């Protein structure tokens, strides 16, 4: 279980035959078999040392995430699983990506926030609600606006700096996980 609150960004050191090697941001805490969310996809850690760790991405995960488009020296948003005694500052997310959607428009606002418009398959319309939570590349955000086949979210400057969304561009693909509680209510 996760919250969608990014702890840090981690750099991809290499990608080789489905195995991603990452810079280790938590050398004192990680252990083999632990799950960490990378842009929202929960991955099981394999090899760990003080400098880096690795995880294997099977074809199913490549098909369901934006991992197919990642390259060495890019960054993932990282969150370790939540502890039972933590606050839930974002919203409940599972680490299982529901869809991969495309950025269609970016608008820098005078107050330094960034509005992102994302195109989606209309079959997901019942899972997108204005003022409800959504995780985009694992960042817990609120849907600002909605029109048929599109949603928008707004990023405050801290979110732009703290996450890998600072480098998001038009036509990039992002991982989406809908609000877990709303999915349960709908029976999805």
C-alpha contacts under 8 A as a table, 3 or more apart, distances in Angstrom:
res1	aa1	res2	aa2	distance
1	X	81	X	5.72
1	X	82	X	6.06
1	X	92	X	6.93
1	X	93	X	6.24
1	X	94	X	5.16
1	X	95	X	7.31
2	X	79	X	7.42
2	X	80	X	7.37
2	X	81	X	5.12
2	X	82	X	5.23
2	X	91	X	7.95
2	X	92	X	5.96
2	X	93	X	5.19
2	X	94	X	5.99
2	X	95	X	7.03
3	X	82	X	6.97
3	X	88	X	5.91
3	X	89	X	6.75
3	X	90	X	5.02
3	X	91	X	4.97
3	X	92	X	4.97
3	X	93	X	5.66
3	X	140	X	7.31
4	X	40	X	7.64
4	X	79	X	7.31
4	X	90	X	5.57
4	X	91	X	6.41
4	X	92	X	7.31
4	X	93	X	6.46
4	X	135	X	6.33
4	X	138	X	5.26
4	X	139	X	5.10
4	X	140	X	4.54
5	X	79	X	6.93
5	X	89	X	6.86
5	X	90	X	5.65
5	X	138	X	7.55
5	X	139	X	6.05
5	X	140	X	6.02
6	X	9	X	7.67
6	X	77	X	6.13
6	X	78	X	5.72
6	X	79	X	5.33
6	X	138	X	7.24
6	X	139	X	6.32
6	X	162	X	7.68
6	X	163	X	6.89
7	X	77	X	7.72
7	X	78	X	5.89
7	X	79	X	5.29
7	X	80	X	7.65
8	X	25	X	7.79
8	X	77	X	6.25
8	X	78	X	5.51
8	X	79	X	7.21
8	X	162	X	6.82
8	X	163	X	6.97
9	X	75	X	6.06
9	X	76	X	5.57
9	X	77	X	4.66
9	X	78	X	5.61
9	X	162	X	7.37
9	X	163	X	6.10
9	X	164	X	6.64
10	X	22	X	6.57
10	X	23	X	5.85
10	X	24	X	7.27
10	X	25	X	6.71
10	X	75	X	5.36
10	X	76	X	5.42
10	X	77	X	6.58
10	X	78	X	6.55
11	X	22	X	5.77
11	X	23	X	5.44
11	X	72	X	7.78
11	X	73	X	5.74
11	X	74	X	5.78
11	X	75	X	4.46
11	X	76	X	6.55
12	X	15	X	7.56
12	X	20	X	6.95
12	X	21	X	6.06
12	X	22	X	4.63
12	X	23	X	6.50
12	X	71	X	7.29
12	X	72	X	5.01
12	X	73	X	5.09
12	X	74	X	5.65
12	X	75	X	5.88
12	X	76	X	7.38
13	X	20	X	7.62
13	X	21	X	5.39
13	X	22	X	5.24
13	X	23	X	6.38
13	X	72	X	5.46
13	X	73	X	5.89
14	X	20	X	5.95
14	X	21	X	5.21
14	X	22	X	7.23
14	X	71	X	7.73
14	X	72	X	5.01
14	X	73	X	7.62
15	X	18	X	6.55
15	X	19	X	5.63
15	X	20	X	4.62
15	X	21	X	6.38
15	X	71	X	7.20
15	X	72	X	6.39
16	X	19	X	5.17
16	X	20	X	6.63
18	X	56	X	5.60
18	X	57	X	5.08
18	X	58	X	6.56
19	X	54	X	6.56
19	X	55	X	5.63
19	X	56	X	4.36
19	X	57	X	6.14
20	X	54	X	5.39
20	X	55	X	5.52
20	X	56	X	6.30
20	X	57	X	7.40
21	X	52	X	6.61
21	X	53	X	5.63
21	X	54	X	4.24
21	X	55	X	6.79
22	X	52	X	5.33
22	X	53	X	5.39
22	X	54	X	6.00
23	X	51	X	6.04
23	X	52	X	4.41
23	X	53	X	6.64
24	X	27	X	5.82
24	X	49	X	7.68
24	X	50	X	6.53
24	X	51	X	5.29
24	X	52	X	4.24
24	X	53	X	5.89
26	X	29	X	5.57
26	X	30	X	6.25
27	X	30	X	6.13
27	X	49	X	6.88
27	X	50	X	4.77
27	X	51	X	7.09
27	X	52	X	7.98
28	X	50	X	7.60
30	X	34	X	7.00
30	X	48	X	7.34
31	X	34	X	5.79
31	X	45	X	7.27
31	X	48	X	6.91
32	X	44	X	7.77
32	X	45	X	5.35
32	X	46	X	5.25
32	X	47	X	6.53
32	X	48	X	6.77
33	X	44	X	5.43
33	X	45	X	5.16
33	X	46	X	6.25
34	X	44	X	5.59
34	X	45	X	5.52
35	X	42	X	5.97
35	X	43	X	5.37
35	X	44	X	4.59
35	X	45	X	6.26
35	X	80	X	6.94
35	X	81	X	6.77
36	X	42	X	5.46
36	X	43	X	5.52
36	X	44	X	6.68
36	X	45	X	7.43
36	X	78	X	6.94
36	X	79	X	5.95
36	X	80	X	4.71
36	X	81	X	6.27
37	X	40	X	5.03
37	X	41	X	5.05
37	X	42	X	4.18
37	X	43	X	6.08
37	X	77	X	7.79
37	X	78	X	5.69
37	X	79	X	5.26
37	X	80	X	6.31
37	X	81	X	7.50
37	X	95	X	6.02
37	X	138	X	7.65
38	X	41	X	5.17
38	X	42	X	6.34
38	X	43	X	6.98
38	X	76	X	5.53
38	X	77	X	5.64
38	X	78	X	5.12
38	X	79	X	7.08
38	X	138	X	7.44
39	X	76	X	5.46
39	X	77	X	4.91
39	X	78	X	6.59
39	X	136	X	7.77
39	X	137	X	4.23
39	X	138	X	4.77
39	X	139	X	7.84
39	X	175	X	6.73
40	X	77	X	7.70
40	X	78	X	7.97
40	X	95	X	5.19
40	X	96	X	7.01
40	X	97	X	6.57
40	X	135	X	7.52
40	X	136	X	7.67
40	X	137	X	5.59
40	X	138	X	4.12
40	X	139	X	7.90
40	X	175	X	6.77
40	X	176	X	7.68
40	X	177	X	7.38
41	X	65	X	7.48
41	X	95	X	4.81
41	X	96	X	5.65
41	X	97	X	6.02
41	X	138	X	7.90
42	X	94	X	7.82
42	X	95	X	4.56
42	X	96	X	6.53
43	X	55	X	6.43
43	X	56	X	7.58
43	X	57	X	7.61
44	X	55	X	5.92
44	X	56	X	7.54
45	X	48	X	7.39
45	X	53	X	6.89
45	X	54	X	5.93
45	X	55	X	4.93
45	X	56	X	7.98
46	X	53	X	7.02
46	X	54	X	5.56
46	X	55	X	5.35
46	X	56	X	7.65
47	X	53	X	5.36
47	X	54	X	5.36
47	X	55	X	7.41
48	X	52	X	6.07
48	X	53	X	4.22
48	X	54	X	6.70
49	X	52	X	5.57
49	X	53	X	6.23
57	X	61	X	6.05
57	X	62	X	6.69
58	X	61	X	5.49
58	X	62	X	6.46
59	X	62	X	4.92
59	X	63	X	6.08
60	X	63	X	5.14
60	X	64	X	6.32
61	X	64	X	5.12
61	X	65	X	5.93
61	X	67	X	7.71
62	X	65	X	5.51
62	X	66	X	7.01
62	X	67	X	5.60
62	X	68	X	5.41
63	X	68	X	7.50
64	X	97	X	6.68
64	X	98	X	7.50
64	X	99	X	6.45
64	X	100	X	6.78
65	X	68	X	7.17
65	X	97	X	6.63
65	X	99	X	7.12
65	X	100	X	5.86
65	X	174	X	7.79
65	X	175	X	5.75
66	X	69	X	5.60
66	X	70	X	6.98
66	X	100	X	6.51
66	X	173	X	6.09
66	X	174	X	6.15
66	X	175	X	6.10
67	X	70	X	5.13
70	X	74	X	6.84
71	X	74	X	5.84
75	X	164	X	6.20
76	X	164	X	6.44
77	X	137	X	6.92
77	X	138	X	6.68
77	X	139	X	7.76
77	X	163	X	5.87
77	X	164	X	5.98
78	X	138	X	7.97
82	X	86	X	6.52
83	X	86	X	5.37
88	X	91	X	6.30
88	X	92	X	7.45
90	X	140	X	5.50
90	X	141	X	7.89
91	X	133	X	6.99
91	X	140	X	6.68
91	X	179	X	7.22
92	X	179	X	6.92
92	X	180	X	6.02
92	X	181	X	7.36
93	X	96	X	7.96
93	X	135	X	7.69
93	X	177	X	7.17
93	X	178	X	7.82
93	X	179	X	6.67
93	X	180	X	5.78
94	X	180	X	7.31
95	X	177	X	7.73
96	X	177	X	6.90
97	X	100	X	7.72
97	X	175	X	6.31
97	X	176	X	5.78
97	X	177	X	5.07
98	X	175	X	7.73
98	X	176	X	5.77
98	X	177	X	5.06
98	X	178	X	6.86
99	X	175	X	6.18
99	X	176	X	5.20
99	X	177	X	6.91
100	X	173	X	6.19
100	X	174	X	5.49
100	X	175	X	4.66
100	X	176	X	5.76
101	X	118	X	6.61
101	X	119	X	6.21
101	X	120	X	5.75
101	X	173	X	5.40
101	X	174	X	5.49
101	X	175	X	6.65
101	X	176	X	7.00
102	X	118	X	5.66
102	X	119	X	5.61
102	X	120	X	7.29
102	X	170	X	7.88
102	X	171	X	5.53
102	X	172	X	5.65
102	X	173	X	4.47
102	X	174	X	6.33
103	X	106	X	7.74
103	X	116	X	6.98
103	X	117	X	5.97
103	X	118	X	4.51
103	X	119	X	6.41
103	X	169	X	7.08
103	X	170	X	5.17
103	X	171	X	4.92
103	X	172	X	5.49
103	X	173	X	6.34
103	X	174	X	7.45
104	X	116	X	7.77
104	X	117	X	5.65
104	X	118	X	5.53
104	X	119	X	6.31
104	X	170	X	5.35
104	X	171	X	5.75
105	X	116	X	5.96
105	X	117	X	5.03
105	X	118	X	7.18
105	X	170	X	5.78
106	X	114	X	6.94
106	X	115	X	5.77
106	X	116	X	4.78
106	X	117	X	6.40
106	X	169	X	7.41
106	X	170	X	6.67
107	X	114	X	5.70
107	X	115	X	5.07
107	X	116	X	6.59
108	X	112	X	6.42
108	X	113	X	6.15
108	X	114	X	4.62
108	X	115	X	6.43
109	X	112	X	5.40
109	X	113	X	5.36
109	X	114	X	5.92
109	X	115	X	7.29
110	X	113	X	7.33
112	X	156	X	7.19
112	X	157	X	6.24
113	X	154	X	6.53
113	X	155	X	5.44
113	X	156	X	4.72
113	X	157	X	5.76
114	X	154	X	5.48
114	X	155	X	5.05
114	X	156	X	6.74
114	X	157	X	7.77
114	X	160	X	7.91
115	X	152	X	6.62
115	X	153	X	5.73
115	X	154	X	4.34
115	X	155	X	6.37
116	X	152	X	5.40
116	X	153	X	5.45
116	X	154	X	6.23
116	X	155	X	7.89
117	X	150	X	6.66
117	X	151	X	5.75
117	X	152	X	4.34
117	X	153	X	6.77
118	X	150	X	5.52
118	X	151	X	5.47
118	X	152	X	6.15
119	X	149	X	5.66
119	X	150	X	4.52
119	X	151	X	6.76
120	X	124	X	7.30
120	X	149	X	5.07
120	X	150	X	5.83
120	X	151	X	7.84
121	X	124	X	6.00
121	X	125	X	7.73
121	X	149	X	5.90
122	X	125	X	5.22
122	X	148	X	6.68
122	X	149	X	5.00
123	X	126	X	7.54
124	X	127	X	5.47
124	X	128	X	6.88
125	X	128	X	5.38
125	X	129	X	7.99
125	X	148	X	7.69
125	X	149	X	7.35
126	X	129	X	7.30
127	X	178	X	6.61
127	X	179	X	7.88
127	X	182	X	7.27
127	X	183	X	7.08
128	X	132	X	7.41
128	X	134	X	7.86
128	X	143	X	7.51
128	X	146	X	7.83
128	X	151	X	7.69
128	X	178	X	7.56
129	X	132	X	5.31
129	X	133	X	7.96
129	X	143	X	6.71
129	X	146	X	7.58
130	X	142	X	7.55
130	X	143	X	5.01
130	X	144	X	5.65
130	X	145	X	5.60
130	X	146	X	6.44
131	X	142	X	5.53
131	X	143	X	5.18
131	X	144	X	5.90
131	X	145	X	7.89
132	X	142	X	5.44
132	X	143	X	5.73
132	X	179	X	7.77
133	X	140	X	6.68
133	X	141	X	5.63
133	X	142	X	4.59
133	X	143	X	6.31
133	X	178	X	7.27
133	X	179	X	5.67
134	X	140	X	5.94
134	X	141	X	5.44
134	X	142	X	6.08
134	X	143	X	6.78
134	X	176	X	7.24
134	X	177	X	6.23
134	X	178	X	4.99
134	X	179	X	5.51
135	X	138	X	4.92
135	X	139	X	5.08
135	X	140	X	4.53
135	X	141	X	5.92
135	X	175	X	7.88
135	X	176	X	5.70
135	X	177	X	5.11
135	X	178	X	6.34
135	X	179	X	7.44
136	X	139	X	5.16
136	X	140	X	6.75
136	X	141	X	7.12
136	X	174	X	6.31
136	X	175	X	5.66
136	X	176	X	4.95
136	X	177	X	6.82
137	X	165	X	7.87
137	X	174	X	5.59
137	X	175	X	4.84
137	X	176	X	6.48
138	X	175	X	7.29
138	X	176	X	7.50
138	X	177	X	7.62
139	X	163	X	7.66
141	X	153	X	6.79
141	X	154	X	7.76
141	X	155	X	7.95
142	X	153	X	6.19
142	X	154	X	7.66
143	X	146	X	7.52
143	X	151	X	6.67
143	X	152	X	5.92
143	X	153	X	5.02
143	X	154	X	7.88
144	X	151	X	7.41
144	X	152	X	5.48
144	X	153	X	5.09
144	X	154	X	6.77
145	X	151	X	5.67
145	X	152	X	5.18
145	X	153	X	7.16
146	X	149	X	7.93
146	X	150	X	5.74
146	X	151	X	4.35
146	X	152	X	6.37
147	X	150	X	5.21
147	X	151	X	6.38
155	X	158	X	7.92
155	X	159	X	5.81
155	X	160	X	6.24
156	X	159	X	5.44
156	X	160	X	6.45
157	X	160	X	5.01
157	X	161	X	6.25
158	X	161	X	5.15
158	X	162	X	5.82
159	X	162	X	5.10
159	X	163	X	5.83
159	X	165	X	7.59
159	X	166	X	7.88
160	X	163	X	5.91
160	X	164	X	7.39
160	X	165	X	5.71
160	X	166	X	4.52
161	X	164	X	7.75
161	X	165	X	7.90
161	X	166	X	5.89
162	X	166	X	7.91
163	X	166	X	6.45
164	X	167	X	6.22
164	X	168	X	7.34
165	X	168	X	4.97
168	X	172	X	6.65
169	X	172	X	5.61
178	X	182	X	7.74
178	X	183	X	7.15
179	X	182	X	5.43
179	X	183	X	6.35
180	X	183	X	5.10
180	X	184	X	6.34
181	X	184	X	5.12
181	X	185	X	6.25
182	X	185	X	4.99
182	X	186	X	6.24
183	X	186	X	5.12
183	X	187	X	5.95
183	X	188	X	5.00
184	X	187	X	4.81
184	X	188	X	6.02
185	X	188	X	7.82
